Amino acid sequence: MARVQWTDEYLTQQRQSADPKGDAVIRTVFERRDIKELDAFMGQLVRDDDIPSDLPDEIRSFLGETSALPLWASVEQMRAAARLFNIYGAVSLASLVCASLPQCYTMRPTVGCTRRRRW
């Protein structure tokens, strides 16, 4: 994968881009107004890693097309990242949460903020 300069313009562009294949599947399910299919699928994934047998054709097709890792993906690097997260993930999360509390309480109200803190 080519290295990219992370400029403001690049990041803004990336925030505006999405997953065209995934978006098409979700759009199809929403157009049928069958959100229950999607909810059931997501619930199944939370409970079990197996793909449900009654999965809508659009979602099943999407999963089949996107199940392979990209060529640039390194399974060993992903395993190393997972090991690192298992060691330091909870501590990192706790540190970020604890650091955010005083930062949020001491920040100056933004322009759009209508309520002011009274001490």
Order of alpha helices (4+ residues) and beta strands (2+ residues): alpha-alpha-alpha-alpha-alpha
